[in-house]
Amino acid sequence: MNTSTETQQLTPSRIIETAMAFFASKTLLSAVKLGVFTTLSGKSLSGSEVQAALKLHDRGVYDFLDALVALGFLNREGLLETARYSNAPESDVFLDKNKPSYIGGFVEMANDRLYPFWGSLEEALLTGQPQNEIKQTGSSMFKELYAKPERLKQFIDAMSGISIGNFMALARKFDFSTYSTLCDIGGAAGILSVEVAKQHGNMSCTSADLPAVEPIAKDYIASKGMSGRVKTVNIDFFTDEFPKADIITMGMILHDWDLPNKKMLIRKAYDALPEGGAFIAIEALIDDDRRKNAFGLMMSLNMLIEFGVAFDFTGADFEKWTREAGFRRFEVIPLAGPSSAAIAYK
């Protein structure tokens, strides 16, 4: 039991901060959606200049911009009408749409899709049912995305934004020296394949995804001057066998599915690999004790909201499932932020 002294030392600050965290989240999401950081790229502007560029109403201009200052996303000199605003370093690098380092695609998708869907988390927890587009249309998330090219492009840009740091880290940290071919299953824009090929001249890479995705991947690969080193192939990973390769990768693919489908994909990866080949799953891997990686745990809640039966998993889970498929050796390599590469060797 708490003593009276211990009770007096407790404060509700962390509870309140977490309960109201959506204030900060929505402020940043709105800033990216409205183009604040792109507008301020390489320059400082007054509040009225930002207001005119973004067509903002008088009432919220300074509260909005100064909140972004307080949150560390903008810099400011002066105050109110005399203020000049500019991007903080991270904002300038990662949230300017005109820079190749832009990760705002994920932020835009979070604003347009995930933010409203998370308002139904209680319903998801009570029913186990998805809370995304399927509630309004009766169609699954992926069916909706692939039916609308602009939504598909937004989704792929979002996944690219959240994943590119992980793919760059994998290309640096994994020893590719004894391999020559890689196939990225569900490769989306082809970013993983491009990053590996750029850093390892011995590697020939293939990005495998559905036909609707191929034009997006080809454009990205060509823009990086990698068309000679990275190819695309059309595949439906539910119905088709995987192309043979020394390394099979999946970036945030396994967590989209229930356990039988996870095991099916793992088995297909095993069958596509030679002896000594490696299967690499890049995910927001939950720590085995399920205490530390809050992002991974909340990503698993996001899978509940998106798909109902889908879920994220631990390294121990991955080892168990891949061992059942026949893999012999396992390791986990930390990547960027809360993500890791879970690796199984045949």
C-alpha positions, 0 to 999 in steps of 0.5 A: 500500500502507498503511504501518505508520503508516497501518495503526496509525491505522486502527480497526475502529470504523465496521465494528463500528458498522455491523455491529451497527446492527441493535441500535439499529434493533430497539430503536427498532422495538420501542419504537414497536411496544410504544407507549413514546412514546405512553405517555410523551406529555406526561408523565414516568414512572418505569421501573416505571410504564412497565413496568406500562403496557406489561406488560414483564418485570423483566429488560429494563426499565432496559436498554431504556429507558436504551438509548433514552436513549443513542440520543437517543429518550428523556430521563431524570432520575435513575437506575434506580429514581429515574429519570423518563423522558420523550420527546425532542422528535422522539420526542414529535412523530413517534412518538406515535400520537395526534398527526397528525405520527405517522410510526410507521406506517412504523416498525411496518411495518419491524418487522413486515415488512422486519426479518425479510425483510432476514434473507434478503438473502444469498439475494436476492443469490444468487438474484435472487428476492424474499424476502417473503410470496411465499416462504411463500404463493406470493402477491405482496406486493401480492396479500397486502396487498390480501387483508387490510384490516388489512395494507393499512391498515398498509402505507398508513399506513407509506407515508404516514409515510415520504412526508408530509415529501416531499409537504409539501416538494414543495408548497412547492418546486415552482411550481404557479402556472401549473397547475390540475389534478393527478392522483396515480397510486397516491395511497394515502391522498391525502396528496400531493393534500391537501398540494398543494391546501392550499398552492395554491388554484389546484389541483384534485387527484385521488388515483387508486388501486385500489378497496380504497384509496378508503375510506382515502383518502376518510376521510383527505381528509375528516379534513383538510376537503379533500373539496371540493378533492380527489377520488378515482378508481378506477384500475388503472394497469396496465390503465387510461389515466391521467386527464388532468391538468396534472401527473401525480405518482407517489410511490414508485411507479416503483421498485416495478417492472422497467424495461418497466413503469417505461417503460409508466407513464412513457408513460401519464403522457406521454399524460395530460399537455398540452403544458407539463405536468409528470410528477413522480416522488418517490423516494429518488433515487440520486445519478448517481455512485452514491456518496452516497445510501446510503439510496437504494441500500439502498432498491433492495436492499429492492426486490430483497427485495420484488419481485426485478426492481424497483429504484431509479434515478438522475436520469440514468436518469429523464431517459433514460427520460422523454426516450425517451417524448417529454419535453423538459426535466428537473430534480431538486428535493431534498425531505426527507432522501434523497428528491427529485422527478424532474421531466419536462416535456412 
